[in-house]
Amino acid sequence: MNDASLTTLLAAGVGLIGAAVGAAVGATVTHRNRHQLWLSEKKIDAISAFAENNSLLIDRFRHVSTVSPTERVEWLHAIQSGRTTINLLCAQETRDAARELARLAQRIESQPTGEAVDRAVNALKVFVDLAREEIHETKKR
């Protein structure tokens, strides 16, 4: 084998390795981007449902002194289901805000005062603000 053939073969080998590395890096970046998009979508779904269920619960207790046992069980299940998803996907600060919101929203049932409602509404605002920040951070990555 002459020097020209060896150089050509070596250049082809280096090109092939470069192409393989480029394809692997491209696949990794694509997978990471898809995962981030999936994670962001799941967070949005969980956060939206959790905020909506708590908002409905607060509003219901604000206007009606009692709810039916069936309604109560459904809301508590929805809130716990939302917290479970948030606990799996979100940062600690968002999880803490979700726990506090659920606690204050459920407390309105036993203490249906304007002050209890105001605390729950403020907790809802804090949760939504933290969740919004987290979703935007997830999309930036």
N, C-alpha and C positions, 0 to 999 in steps of 0.2 A: 504494500500500500504506500502510495507516495504522500508527500507532505500536503499537497493540495486536497487530496481526498480525505486525509485525516482532519484537516482544518474544516472542511465542509461538513464532515460527520460530527465533529465537535460543536460547530455552530448550530447544526440542526438539533443536536442533543440539548444544548443550552436553551434554544428556542422552545423546544418541546417541554422542558422543565419549567421555563417561564410561563408558558401557556397553561400548564397544569396548576401552577401556583396561583396564577391569575384567576383561573376558573374556581379553585377552592376558596380563594378570598371572596370572589363575587358571590358564590353560593352561601358563604357564611354571612356576609353582609345582608343578602336578600332574606335569609332565614331570620336574622336578628330584627330586621325591619318589619317583617311579617309578624313576628312575635310581639314586638312593641305595639303594632297596630291592634292585634288581637287583645293584648292586655289593656290597652286604652279603651277599646270598645266594651270589654267586660266590666271595667271599672265604671264607665259611664252608665251602663245598664244597672249595675248594682247600686250605685250611688243615687241614681234617679229614682229607682223603685223605693229605696230606703227613705229618701227625703220625702217622696210623695206619700208613702204610708204613714210616716210620722206626722206630716202636715195634716193629712186627713184625720188622724187620731186626735191631734191637738184641736183642730177645728170642730170635730164632733163633740169632744168633751167641753169645749168652750160654749157650745150652743145647746147641748142636751146634757142633763145631769146624769143620765144613765144610758148605757148601751145594752143591747141584748147579749146574753152569754155567747151566742153564736158569733155575733159581730166581734166581741172582745177576743174570743179564741182565734178568729181569722186574722185580726190585726196583730195580735201577739205573735202568731205564727209567721206572718209576713215580715214583721219587724225582726224577729229572730233569724229568719232565713236571710234577710238582707244583711244583718250583722255578720252572719257566718261567711257570706261571700266577701264582705268588706274585710273581715279578719284574714281571709286567705289572700287577698289581692293588694290591700292598701298598706300604707306606711303606718307606723305606730301612732303618730299624731292624729291621723284621720280615724284610726280605730278607736282611740280614746274619745274623740269628739262624737263618734257614733254611739259609743256606750253611754256617754253623758246625755246625749239627746234622747236615747231610748228610755233611760231612767227618768228624766224629767217629763217626757211625754206621758209615760205611764203613771207618774205621780199625780197628774192632773185628775185622774179618776178618783183618787181618794181625797185630794185637796183641790177642788175646782174653783180656786180663787183667781182673780185677775193677776195677782203676782206670780202664781204658779204657771199660768199660761204665758205670761211675759218671759219668764225664765226659759220655758220650753221653746218659745219662738226665738229667743236670742241664741239658744243652743243650736237650733236648726240653722240659723244664719251662720254661726261659727263653723258648723259641720260643712255647709255648702261652700263657704269660702275656702276652707282647708282642702276639701275634695277638688274644687276647681283648680287650685294651685297644683295639687298632685297630678291631676289629669294633664295639665299643661306641661308639667315636668316630664311626664311619661312620653308625651308626644315629641318633646325636644330631643330626647335621647336617640 
